[in-house]
Amino acid sequence: MKLGIAELMDSSGVKFGTSGARGLVTALTDRVAYAYTLAFIQHLEQSGSLAQSSAVAIAGDLRPSTGRILNAIAEAIRDRGHQVLHAGRVPSPALVYFAMARGVPSIMVTGSHIPDDRNGIKFNTPFGEILKPDEEAMRRQTVELPNKFDASGWFTTPPAPLPEPLVEPARAYVARWLSAFPKAALQGRVVGVYGHSAVGRDLFVEILEGLGAEVVRFAWSDRFIPVDTEAIRVEDKELARGWAKERPLFALFSSDGDSDRPLVADEAGIFFRGDVAGVLTARFFSAGFVAVPVSCNTALERSGWFSTARTRIGSPFVIEAMQRAVLDGRERVVGYEANGGFLQATVLRVPGGGELSALPTRDPVIVGLSLIVAAAASNRTLSQLHEDLPRRVTASDRLQEFPSERALSKLRELSAGLPESVVRDFPELGPLQDVNETDGLRLTFDSGEILHLRASGNAPEFRCYVEADSDERADALLAYCMSRLATFR
């Protein structure tokens, strides 16, 4: 049976967003996962990035549906004549790091931060994350499906079991950090790890302890918890503040489900915004060029420390900007996103330590270690790191269960009616100074405050980002804008 991938995306509802393909678990059937894997492999074969009888590395997060989807992916890899390298349940960046060292592509099964009634698939070439041209090439593929699926898209007989997970991916990822950062850099520091259902939680403990920290484990969970590092849940904020009161902590570290985005909290349990942590991480490495999405905090430019570029939201766009910078001869090229995920396109030297090879995919450990080590080395608290930055505060939230089509329609309506439409829908924000439509609608007002609205590329959500000069004003601005967004339903 021949099947066009573009047609399958439309009929299944499992589509590419800002980072891979995602959809409801009931829609991401065995046939869909199998077909997408075939399309990916065919694209790599056609582009010369995957030789015959080569290997593809796979891994997954801790969602209940991940094992089933991994089995479907492995079956497609074997049926296409390639070897399965099973990395087990490891962070997304650990899988990419392992696969890049082997010169093979990789596939990660994860829905990141979204609830576990959904899941997704991230595809990586031997050189890192796939980019938008790769996605388009996959859409154009037509695949030949075997007679293995029933009418609903499930295997009629169970596929061959996965091979035993390799130990090398996890070991190599831990070694990456312990070999580059100064030994005993965290000696005498107490660091909490909020484990929840993050796939990298045990590796985080091993890395921190390997650098001398005393690690306190908090809230390991057998149930999947949708922790979003960009729109941090109220319960996560309360937990962090409570743990900081229970015992003295130098820092608290965590991540999202597939452990590619960081959550770093200071000694009081107050979380860093991802884009603020990104500026400080870039500063730690004396970055020469920084690429970020348009939604990130403008403290980046106001600091005057870097050459910068703004992109659409999504790591593929950040990676493309970093690649252009490398071709232009830039050195120490990095990027980050508002969710905190940090990417590096060139080798970076750790102050007082060794080198980190390029890893052009989101990673949380580089952020956590940079902030914690920077504070420890300067005998400051993590909260005091904010003193190095221009005072700009970002905040974000989202309306859930808000169909993307409706969000896009509302954005078109707002854009077409500017500036009157903003006065009508957000009457308290004052005169409009600038409009940026790189990704969604980003509005800068005469006050210097910013409102950025966009439809999520990964889930039925209407996202809202704001920026102001203080925490209090950013929180008040976000609350006001979210109350106005609620009237859009």
C-alpha positions in Angstrom: 0.0 0.0 0.0 1.4 3.4 -1.1 0.8 6.4 1.1 1.7 10.0 0.7 3.0 11.6 3.9 1.4 15.0 3.2 -2.0 13.2 3.0 -1.2 11.2 6.1 -0.4 14.4 8.1 -3.8 15.9 7.1 -5.8 12.7 7.8 -4.1 11.8 11.1 -3.7 15.2 12.6 -0.1 14.3 13.5 1.7 17.3 12.0 5.1 19.1 12.2 5.2 22.0 14.7 8.1 24.0 15.9 10.0 20.9 17.0 9.1 17.6 15.4 5.7 15.9 14.8 3.2 15.7 17.5 -0.4 14.6 18.1 -2.8 12.7 20.2 -1.6 9.3 21.3 -4.7 7.8 19.7 -3.8 9.5 16.4 -0.1 8.6 16.5 -0.8 5.0 15.6 1.7 2.3 14.8 1.1 2.9 11.1 1.6 6.7 11.4 4.9 6.2 13.4 6.1 3.6 10.9 5.2 5.7 7.9 6.9 8.8 9.2 10.0 6.8 10.0 10.1 5.4 6.5 9.7 8.9 5.1 12.6 10.2 7.2 14.9 7.3 6.2 14.0 7.6 2.5 14.8 11.4 2.6 18.2 10.6 4.2 18.9 7.9 1.7 18.0 10.3 -1.2 20.2 13.1 0.2 23.2 10.8 0.8 23.0 11.1 4.5 22.3 7.4 5.2 24.1 4.6 3.5 22.7 1.2 2.8 22.7 -1.2 5.8 23.6 1.6 8.1 22.2 2.3 11.6 19.6 4.6 13.2 19.7 5.5 16.9 16.4 5.7 18.8 15.4 6.7 22.3 12.4 8.0 24.2 11.0 9.8 27.2 9.0 8.3 30.1 5.5 8.7 28.8 3.3 5.5 28.9 2.9 5.5 25.1 6.6 5.9 24.2 7.5 2.2 24.3 4.8 1.3 21.7 5.9 4.1 19.4 9.5 3.1 19.7 8.6 -0.4 18.7 6.8 0.9 15.5 9.8 3.1 14.6 12.3 0.2 15.2 10.2 -2.1 12.9 10.3 0.5 10.1 14.1 0.9 10.5 14.6 -2.9 10.3 12.2 -3.3 7.4 14.2 -0.7 5.4 17.3 -2.7 5.9 19.0 -0.7 8.7 20.3 -1.5 12.2 18.5 -0.2 15.3 20.8 1.4 17.9 18.5 1.4 21.0 19.7 4.2 23.4 16.9 3.5 25.9 15.3 6.3 27.9 17.8 9.1 27.8 17.6 12.9 27.2 17.1 14.2 23.7 20.5 15.9 23.6 22.2 12.7 24.9 20.7 10.8 22.0 21.9 13.4 19.5 25.3 13.6 21.0 25.7 9.8 20.8 24.4 9.6 17.2 26.5 12.5 15.9 29.6 10.8 17.3 28.7 7.7 15.4 27.8 9.6 12.3 24.2 8.2 12.2 20.7 9.8 12.3 18.5 9.5 15.4 14.9 9.5 16.3 13.5 10.6 19.7 10.0 9.7 20.9 8.8 12.5 23.1 6.0 15.0 23.5 8.3 17.2 25.6 6.2 19.2 28.0 2.7 18.5 26.7 0.2 16.2 28.6 0.7 12.5 28.1 -2.5 12.0 26.1 -0.2 13.3 23.4 3.2 12.3 22.1 5.6 13.1 19.3 8.6 12.2 17.3 11.8 14.3 16.8 14.0 13.5 13.8 17.8 14.2 13.7 20.2 13.9 10.9 23.8 12.7 11.5 24.6 16.5 11.9 21.9 17.4 14.4 18.2 18.4 14.4 16.4 18.3 11.1 15.6 21.7 9.6 12.6 23.0 7.8 13.8 21.9 4.3 14.1 18.4 5.8 10.5 18.5 7.0 9.3 19.6 3.6 11.3 16.8 2.0 9.6 14.3 4.3 6.2 15.7 3.5 6.8 15.0 -0.2 7.7 11.4 0.4 5.5 8.5 -0.7 6.0 5.3 1.3 5.2 1.7 0.7 3.5 0.2 3.7 3.5 -3.6 4.4 0.4 -5.5 5.2 1.1 -5.3 9.0 -1.7 -3.0 10.1 -5.4 -3.3 10.7 -8.0 -0.7 9.5 -7.4 1.5 12.6 -3.6 1.6 12.1 -2.4 -0.8 14.7 -0.1 -3.8 14.2 -2.0 -7.0 13.6 0.8 -9.0 15.2 3.4 -7.6 17.7 6.7 -6.4 16.1 10.0 -7.9 17.1 11.1 -6.7 20.6 13.6 -3.8 20.9 17.2 -4.8 21.5 18.6 -4.2 25.0 19.4 -0.5 25.5 23.0 0.5 25.0 24.9 2.0 28.0 27.1 4.2 25.8 24.7 7.1 25.2 24.1 7.9 28.8 27.8 7.3 29.7 29.0 9.6 26.9 26.6 12.3 27.9 27.7 12.3 31.5 31.4 12.2 30.5 30.8 15.3 28.2 30.2 17.5 31.2 32.6 15.9 33.8 35.5 16.1 31.4 34.9 19.8 30.4 34.0 21.5 33.7 36.6 22.0 36.4 36.8 19.1 38.8 35.2 19.9 42.2 33.7 23.1 40.7 30.6 22.5 43.0 32.4 21.2 46.1 30.5 22.2 49.2 27.4 23.3 47.3 24.0 21.8 47.9 21.9 21.4 44.7 18.4 20.1 44.6 17.1 18.1 41.6 13.4 18.2 40.9 13.0 14.8 39.2 9.3 14.6 38.4 9.1 12.5 35.2 12.1 14.0 33.4 14.0 11.3 31.5 17.3 12.8 32.4 16.8 13.1 36.2 19.2 10.3 37.3 21.9 11.6 34.9 21.5 15.1 36.3 22.2 13.8 39.8 25.3 11.9 38.5 26.7 15.0 36.7 26.2 17.3 39.7 27.7 14.8 42.2 30.6 14.2 39.8 31.4 17.9 40.0 31.4 17.8 43.8 27.8 18.9 44.7 25.7 17.4 47.4 22.5 16.5 45.6 19.1 16.4 47.2 16.4 14.6 45.2 12.9 16.0 45.1 9.6 14.5 43.8 10.7 11.6 41.6 7.4 10.5 40.0 6.2 7.2 38.4 3.4 9.2 36.7 4.1 11.5 33.8 4.0 15.2 34.8 3.8 17.9 32.0 6.4 20.4 33.2 6.7 23.3 30.8 9.9 25.4 31.3 8.4 28.3 29.4 5.0 28.6 31.0 6.0 27.3 34.5 3.0 25.9 36.4 2.0 27.5 39.6 2.4 24.2 41.5 6.0 23.9 40.3 6.7 27.5 41.6 5.2 26.6 44.9 7.1 23.4 45.2 10.4 25.1 44.5 9.9 27.8 47.0 8.8 25.2 49.6 11.9 23.0 49.1 14.1 26.1 49.4 12.6 26.7 52.8 12.9 23.1 53.9 16.7 23.2 53.7 19.4 25.6 52.4 20.0 25.1 48.7 22.5 26.8 46.5 20.3 26.0 43.4 17.5 23.8 42.2 17.7 22.1 38.8 15.2 20.3 36.6 14.0 20.0 33.0 11.0 19.2 30.8 10.0 15.6 30.0 12.6 14.8 27.3 15.3 16.8 29.2 16.3 19.2 26.5 15.1 22.4 28.3 16.3 23.5 31.7 14.5 24.7 34.9 17.0 26.5 37.2 15.9 28.1 40.5 18.0 30.2 42.8 18.6 29.8 46.5 15.0 31.0 47.3 13.4 28.6 44.8 12.7 31.4 42.3 13.0 30.1 38.7 15.1 31.8 36.1 13.2 32.7 32.9 14.7 30.6 30.1 15.8 33.6 28.0 17.4 35.3 31.0 19.3 32.1 31.8 20.3 32.0 28.1 21.9 35.4 28.2 23.9 34.5 31.3 25.0 31.2 29.8 26.2 32.9 26.6 28.1 35.4 28.8 29.7 32.5 30.8 31.2 31.2 27.5 32.1 34.7 26.1 29.9 33.9 23.1 30.6 36.0 20.0 27.3 35.5 18.2 23.9 34.6 19.7 20.8 33.6 17.7 17.4 33.7 19.5 13.7 33.6 18.6 11.8 36.9 18.4 10.0 36.1 21.6 13.2 36.3 23.8 14.0 39.0 26.4 15.6 42.1 24.9 18.2 42.2 27.7 20.2 40.2 25.1 20.7 43.3 22.9 20.7 45.8 25.7 23.6 44.1 27.4 25.9 45.0 24.4 27.9 41.8 24.9 27.2 40.0 21.6 26.4 40.1 17.9 22.8 38.8 17.6 20.1 37.7 15.3 16.4 37.2 15.8 14.5 34.3 14.2 11.1 32.7 14.1 10.2 30.5 17.0 11.5 27.0 16.9 15.0 25.4 17.2 15.3 24.8 13.4 15.2 28.5 12.8 17.8 29.2 15.5 20.0 26.5 14.0 19.7 28.0 10.5 20.8 31.4 11.9 23.7 29.8 13.7 24.8 28.0 10.5 24.8 31.2 8.6 26.9 32.8 11.3 29.5 30.0 11.1 29.6 30.3 7.3 30.3 34.1 7.8 33.3 33.2 9.9 31.8 33.9 13.3 33.4 32.3 16.4 31.8 31.0 19.6 28.4 30.7 18.0 25.4 29.8 20.2 21.7 30.1 20.4 18.9 29.7 22.9 15.1 29.8 23.1 12.7 31.4 25.6 12.1 27.9 27.0 15.8 27.9 28.1 17.1 25.2 25.6 20.6 26.2 24.7 22.4 25.2 21.4 26.0 25.5 20.3 27.2 25.5 16.7 30.9 25.7 17.5 33.4 24.5 20.1 33.2 26.4 23.4 35.8 26.6 26.1 34.7 26.3 29.7 36.3 28.9 31.9 39.0 27.1 33.9 38.2 23.8 32.2 38.2 22.0 28.9 36.2 22.3 25.7 32.7 21.3 24.7 32.3 20.1 21.2 29.4 21.6 19.1 26.0 20.2 19.9 23.3 21.9 17.6 20.3 20.8 19.6 18.7 22.1 22.8 20.4 21.1 26.0 19.6 21.9 29.6 22.8 20.8 31.4 24.9 23.5 29.8 22.6 26.1 31.2 22.3 24.7 34.7 26.1 24.1 35.1 26.9 27.5 33.7 24.7 29.4 36.1 25.6 27.3 39.2 29.4 27.2 38.4 29.4 31.0 37.6 27.8 31.8 40.9 30.0 29.4 42.9 33.2 30.6 41.3 32.4 34.3 42.1 31.1 33.5 45.6 27.7 34.9 44.8 24.2 33.5 45.1 22.3 32.6 41.9 19.9 35.4 42.5 22.8 37.9 42.4 23.6 36.9 38.8 20.6 39.0 37.8 22.7 42.1 38.7 24.9 41.5 35.6 21.9 42.1 33.3 19.8 45.1 32.1 16.6 45.0 34.1 14.0 43.5 31.7 11.5 40.9 32.8 9.6 38.5 30.6 6.6 36.4 31.5 4.4 34.0 29.4 1.3 31.9 29.6 -1.1 30.2 27.2 -4.8 29.5 26.6 -5.0 25.7 26.3 -7.5 23.9 24.1 -7.6 26.9 21.8 -7.5 25.5 18.2 -4.6 26.9 16.1 -6.9 27.9 13.3 -8.9 30.1 15.6 -5.7 31.6 17.0 -4.3 32.3 13.5 -7.6 33.9 12.5 -7.6 36.2 15.5 -4.0 37.2 14.8 -4.9 38.1 11.2 -7.8 40.1 12.4 -5.6 42.0 14.9 -2.9 42.6 12.3 -5.3 43.9 9.6 -6.9 46.3 12.0 -3.8 47.9 13.6 -3.6 50.1 15.5 -7.3 50.4 16.2 -7.7 46.6 16.9 -5.1 46.8 19.7 -6.8 49.8 21.3 -10.1 47.8 21.1 -8.8 44.5 22.5 -6.0 45.8 24.9 -7.2 49.3 25.8 -4.8 49.7 28.8 -1.5 49.3 26.9 -1.2 52.7 25.5 0.2 54.0 22.1 1.8 51.5 19.8 5.4 52.1 18.8 6.5 49.0 16.7 5.0 45.9 15.1 7.0 42.7 14.4 5.3 39.9 12.5 8.3 37.6 12.3 6.3 34.9 14.2 2.9 35.9 15.4 2.3 39.5 16.4 4.9 41.2 18.6 3.8 44.7 19.7 6.1 47.2 21.4 4.4 50.2 23.1 5.6 53.7 23.8 6.1 52.6 27.4 8.7 50.1 26.3 6.5 47.2 27.3 6.0 44.3 24.8 3.1 42.0 24.1 3.7 39.0 21.8 0.9 36.7 20.7 1.2 33.6 18.6 -0.5 30.3 17.8 1.5 27.4 19.2 3.1 25.2 16.6 2.9 22.0 18.8 -0.4 22.0 20.5 -3.9 23.7 20.4 -2.7 26.7 22.5 -2.8 30.5 22.1 0.6 31.7 23.5 1.1 35.1 25.2 4.5 36.6 26.0 5.1 40.0 27.7 8.1 42.1 28.7 8.4 44.9 31.2 10.9 46.6 33.5 10.0 44.8 36.8 8.7 41.4 38.0 5.6 43.1 39.4 4.8 44.9 36.2 5.5 41.8 34.0 3.1 39.7 36.2 0.4 42.4 36.1 0.8 42.8 32.4 0.6 39.1 31.8 -2.5 38.7 33.9 -4.2 41.6 32.1 -3.3 40.3 28.7 -4.4 36.7 29.5 -7.8 38.1 30.8 -8.2 39.9 27.5 -7.2 36.7 25.5 -9.9 34.8 27.4 -12.5 36.9 25.7 -11.2 35.6 22.3 -12.7 32.1 23.0 
